[in-house]
Amino acid sequence: QVQLEESGGGLVQAGGSLRLSCAASGRSFSSYGMGWFRQAPGKEREFVASISWSVRPFYADSLRDRFTITRDNAKNTVYLQMNNLKPEDTAVYYCNARPANYWGKGIQVTVSS
């Protein structure tokens, strides 16, 4: 069993930055593929970014220029650096671990215009 806990969300003005963290408990963190998803009000959950056990990142095409995913296996943590935030980035952001498909509870990010 793996537990995931997101942190670092909050309210930021458009153009600002936030860094989300997802701390994982349990063993074998380095073997998991880790990802971030988000869900805006009234919309389906969507893929944001992922990073494999080999530290290869993948991004949603529309976000790759502003978001960066990294991981620190020594700290069992994955990060999402979000720059030049826009109001449309407002959503609950969820951390995900694959292949077991564990999810965190999510954290709110609100970008004001």
N, C-alpha and C positions, 0 to 999 in steps of 0.2 A: 504494500500500500504506500502511495506517495501523497503527501499533502502539499498543496501549493498555496502560498500566501502572497498576494500582490500588495505593493505599497508605492507611494510616490505620486499618486494622483492628486487632483485638486482643481482649483480655478486659476486660469491664466488668461491673459489678454492675447488677442490675435497677434501673431508674430513672435510670441514667446516660446519658451522651451520647457519641457518636462522630461524627467527620466523616471520611467517605471522600473520597479524591481519585482522579481518573483523569486521568493525563497522556497526551496524544495526540501522537504524532510525525506528521510528514508535513504535506502542504499542505491547505488548504481546510477546516480544522477548523470554521470558522464556518458552513460550509454543511451540516455533518452534523447529523442528529438524534442526540442522545446519550441513553443510557438506562442504568438500573441494573436488574439482575435478581438473584435469589438462589436458592440451592438448599440446602435443608436435607437432612440425612442421610435417605435412604430416600424422598425426595420429588422431584417434578419441579421443574425450574427454573421460577420464577414471576416475573412482571413486578413491579417495585417502583415505578419512576418513570422519566419521560423528559422531555426538554426539547428543543424544536425549535430550528431555526436562528434563528427569530424570538423565542426565549426564552420560549415558551409552555410551561408545565409541565403534565404529566399525572401522575396518581398512581393506584396501586391504591387502591380505595375504603377499604380497611381501614387504610391507612397514611397517608393524607393529613393527618391531624391531628398526626402525630408526625414525619414525614419531610419534608425540603425539598430540592429539587434546584435547583442553580444552575449557571451556567457563566461562565467568564471566557475569552472568545475571545482576548484578548491573551496569555494564558498557556497556551492550548490545553488547558484543564483544565475538567473538570466535577466538581462536588462533590455529596455527599449528606450532609446534616446529619440525624442520627438522634437524636431526643430521647426521653426516657422509655422507654428500651429495655426489652424484656421477654425472658424466656428463649426464647419462641417466635420471636424475631428471630434466634436463632442460626442461622447459615448461611454458606455461601461466597457472597460478593457479587461479581458480575461487571459489568464495564463493557461497553457495547455501542455501536457506531456504525452508523448507518443512513444511506443505504439499502444500503451495501455489506455490512452485517452483519459487521463486525469485532468480535472479542471479546478482552477481556483474559484473563489467566490466572486471575483471581479472587483474592479475599483473604478470610481467615477472620475472622468476627465471632462472638464467643462471649459470651453474656450469662448470668451466673450468678445464681441466685436467692438 
